Amino acid sequence: MISQTPKTTLNDVLIPLLSFTLLFSQQVHAYTLIDTFNSSNFFSEFDFFSQPDPTNGFVDYVNISTANHNKLAGYSQGGIYLGVDHHNLTNGTTTGGRKSTRLTSKTAYTTGLFIADIAHMPSGKTRAEDSCGLWPAYWMFGPNWPNSGEIDIIEGVNTQKANSITLHTANGCSMSNNTGSISTTKMVSSDCEGNGGCGQQTQALETYGIGFNSGGGGYYIMEWTESFISVWFVPRSNAETVTKLLNTIDTSNSSSISITSSLGGQQPLATFNGGNDCSISNHFANHNIVFDTTFCGDWAGKTWKSDSTCSALADTCEEWVGQNPEKFVSAYWLINEIKVYQKKGGSNNKTKREAVRFRG
């Protein structure tokens, strides 16, 4: 039986595991709900990843028993808590890095509408410097990376203040954001090949980190079709617009809906249009959902010296992360629910597969 004994603080309320879209005028087929992940089933539908970090992070991803023993994962405030060790020093020699959690869905999807209600993401508590060394991500990826693609829905490092949204795949895929996205989002690169990928940098502080958490989080909505991939963010204060969207999906007799219209005209944070330069169907398929928090590594570590706030704290990212565990008390995900929809009348584009390749 799962115990739900109430406690008094965030860490105390953690209940151990084992004890207890297109845009504007663009239209798509109406959707039907196929999966819901929440506190009733999350840990039976997601697997713990405990192999070495493929992004060379200063991190020790733990298995379910270690996560349970160290209270790194469980249930809190009605949601799913995925945290990191914020008590112990580590030098990396004997531990491999700071203990953390990375979970991957057992189900893989090709196309769909993904609505994630997230109450909190890993970040510093109130000061930018407390995010130094962090590299959190909510993302999806396919087999034989990068050939089946990767979609980074939430991602950033160190003192980054707004969300980065990036696609990765094999060569031969170039994207544009020439229609539909909000004007403040900037295309960093159009070439989606490999580690660099095609990225878009947002500007709204409420989309990431401290700004995201101070508003109680919100809803990330990702629509993936054969011709485009779009990401919206709806802050907690506008939750009624997501309710309207869900009601539209559930009650509409139409063969098509517009996500933007259903959100009261809200444009996506980012849209990736394939057009003639990228066949999305050929480059993105069979994606597992992932939540993780790593440290340093190929992004946060390599950009450490160029971040004046972080580089003033320590000579290296690893030194800072290893010797300052108390800085990471707020480095946790709190996920209320994830809903996955796919097209009505179409094939059921989901499979069960083992996730064997990881973010590059």
N, C-alpha and C positions, 0 to 999 in steps of 0.2 A: 504494500500500500504506500502511496505517496503522502507524506506528512505535509501539512500546511500550517504548521505552528507559527503564529505571528511573532515578529520580532520588532525592534525599534529603530535600527539604523539600516542604511542601504546594504552594507555588508552583512549585517545580522539578519536581514530579511531574506537573504539568499537561501533558498531551500535546496539542499543537495539533490543532485540528480537521482542517485540510487536510493535515497531515503524517501523519498517521496513517491498626337498620335497621328492617319496623316493629319495635317494641320488645316486650320481654317475650313476651306471647302472640301478638303480631301476626305474621303469616306472609306470605311472598311466594313467588312462583314461584322454583324453583331457577334458578341462573345457569350460564351457560357462558362460558368465556373467549373474547373476540373480538380483543383487542389486548394486546400487551405492548411497553412501551417501556423500553429499557435501553441500555447502552453499545454494543450491536450495531446499533442502528437509530435512536437518539434524534434525531440531527442530520439524518437524512433524512426524519423524520416530523414535525419541528417547524421552523417558519420563524422567522427573526430579524425582529423588528419594529424599524424604524429611522426611524420618523416622529416628529414632536414628541409629547411626552407629553400625552395628553388630560386628565390630572389636573394639568397645569401644574407638574410637578415640575422641580426643578433638576437635570436629567438629560439626557444625550446618549445615547440608545439607538443602539447601533452595529450595522452589518451584519456578515455572516459574515466577510468578509475583514478588517475592522478588529478584530473580536473575536479572530480567529486571530492577527493580527499583534501585538496587545497582550496576548495570553494571558488574555483575559477569558472564554473558553469553551473547553472541551475535556474530556479524561478524566483523572480523578484517583482513586486508590485504588479502582479498579474501577467508579467511578460517573461521573455527568455533572456537570461543574463549570460553574457559571454565576456569574461574578463581576463586580466593578466595578474601576475604576481606583483603586488606592490608593498611587500614586506621585507624581502630578502636581498642582500647584496649578491652580485654575481660578477665574476671576472671573465666568464666565457670559456676559461680553460677546462674547468671541471663540469660545467653545466651546459655549455654551448650557447648560452644567452638567457634572457629573461623568459620565464615560463609564460605561455600564452595559449590561446585557443584559436583553432581554425576548424570550421565545420562546413561540410559539403553535402548538398542534397543527394539522396539516393536516386532521385528521378532526374532525367535529363529532358530538356524541352527544345523544340524547334519552332520558332515564332510564338507569339502570344502576347497577352497583356499581363503585366506583373505589377501588383500593387503592394508595396511594403509600408506598413505602419511601424515606424521606428521612433521610440521615445527618447533615446540617448545613443550617441556614438562616441567612440574613443577620442578624447581630447584632453588638453589641460583643463583644470577646473575653472579658473578665472583669468589666468595670465597666459599670454602667448608662449612664454618660455617653458611653461609646463607641458607644452605639446612637443617640445624638441625631442627628436628621436623616434616619434611615432609615425607609423605608416598603416593606417586602417583602410580597409576596403570592403565594399559590398559589390560583388561582381559575378559574372557567369562565364564559363568557358567550355569548349568542346574538346573532343579527343584529338590526338596527334597534333598538339599545339605547335605552330599557330594555325594550322590548315583549316580547322573548323571554327576558328575565331574565338574572340574574347570580348566581352562587353563590361567595361568598368563603370558602374552606375554611381557609386560614391567612392572617391579616392583622393588622398592628399598626404602630404608629409610636413613634418616640422611645424613652422609657424604659418603655414598656408591658411588663409582665412575664408576662401570660397571653394566650392567643389570643382574638381576636374573630372570630366567625362570623356572616356577614351575607348576606341575600338582597336583591336589588334587582329591581324589575320595574315595569310600568306600573300606573296606578291600578286600584283594584278588587281588591286582594289584601292581606288581613290574616291573619297567622299567629299561632298559639299554640304554647306548649311545655308544655301542661298534662298531657302524659303522657310518661314515658320518659326524659327527660334526668336527669343527675345533679343533685342538689338544689342544688349550689353555683353552677351556671350560672344567670345572671340575664338575663331578657328586657329589653333596653334599649328597644326599640320594636316594636310589632306591625304597624305599617303599612309595607309593603314598597315603597311608591312612590318611584321616583327615586333621587337621590343619597343621601338619608338611609338608606333601606332599613329592613328589620326585622332588628335585630341582637341577638345574644346574647353576653354577656361571660362567659368562663370564668374560673376562679380558680386552677387547677393550674399551678404554675410550670414544670412539665416540658413543657407544651404549646407553648411559644413562646420564642424568643430564647435568651438565655444558659442558661436552665434546660433548654431543649430540647437544646441542643448539649452541655451538660455530661453528659447522659445518653446521648450517642451518637445522638440523634434518636429516630426511631421510625416508626410507621405511622399515617398518616391514612387512614381508611376513610370514604367518603361513599356512602350509599345514597339514590338518587333514584328515587322511584316516582310513580305518578299521584296519590297521596294524602298523601305526606309526603317530607321530605328530612331525613336524619339524618347526623350526623358523629360518628365515634368516634376517639379517639386511644389507641394502644397503645404504651407506651414500649419501647425496645430491650430492656430487661431482661425484658419479658414476650413476647418474640418467639414463644415456643412457642404462645401462644394464637392468633396469626395463622396459624401453620402448621396448627393444628387447624382453623381456619376454612377455609383453602384445601383441606385434605383433605376436609372435609365437602362443600364445593362440588363437588370433583372426583369424589367417590365416591358421593354420595347418590343413591339411586334415587327419592327422594321428589320430588313436584312442588312442594314448598315447603320453605324453611328459615328459621330465625330467626337473624339475624346476632348478636343479643345472646346467645342460647343458645350459639351456636357459639364465641363469645368467652368462654365460661365464666361467663356472666351479666353481663358488663360492660355497663353502660348507656352510651348515647351521651353525648358532651360536650354536644351540642345536637340538638334535634329541632324541626322546623318542621312543624306539622300544618295542612293546608289547611282541612279540614272544609267547612263551608258558606260560609266567608268568603274562600276562594281556590281557584279551579280551577287546580291546578298544571299540568295539561295545557295550559291556555290561556295561562299566563304564563311557562312555562319550556320552551325547545325549542332544538335544534340548537346545542349549546354546544361551543366549542373550549376546550381546556385551556391555561392560561397560567401561566408562572412569570416573575416580574419583580422587580427591585429599583429603586425610584425614591427620590428624596430631596425633602424639603420639600413643596412643592405644596399641594394643596387640603386635605390632612389634617395631615401632619407639620409643614408650614409654618404653617398657620393656628392650630395648637395649641401652637406653640413658646413663646410668652410665658406660657402657662398651665402649662407644665412647668418647675418651679422648678430642676431639675437642668440642663436644657438652656439655659434662658434666662440662667442664670448664666455660661454659657460664651461667649456672643456675643450681640449685639443681634438678629441675624437668623439663621434657619436656613441661608440661603444663604451667609452669611459663614463660618459654622462649617464647613459641608460643603466649601466651595471652598478654604479655607485649611488644612485638616487632613486631608490624604489618608491619612496613616498610621493614622488612627482606623478606617479601613474595610478593614483587612487581613482581618478576619473576616466581611466582608459578602458572603458567597457561599452559593449553594445547592450541595449535593452530593446528587444524586438517584441512588439505586441502581436503582430500578425502579418503573414504574407498570403495574398490571394493570387492564384494563377488562373487566367482565363484563356481559352482558345476559341477559334472561330466556330460558330454554329454551323452544323451541316457539313463540316470538313472532317478530314481524318484527325484522329487523336494523336497529335504530334508530341508524344512524350514516351520515354523509354526508361527502363531501369538499367543503369550501367555503372560500373565501377569507375570512379574518376582517377585516371592514372597519369595525367599530365597536368601541369600547373602553370600559373601565370609566369610569363617570361619577363 
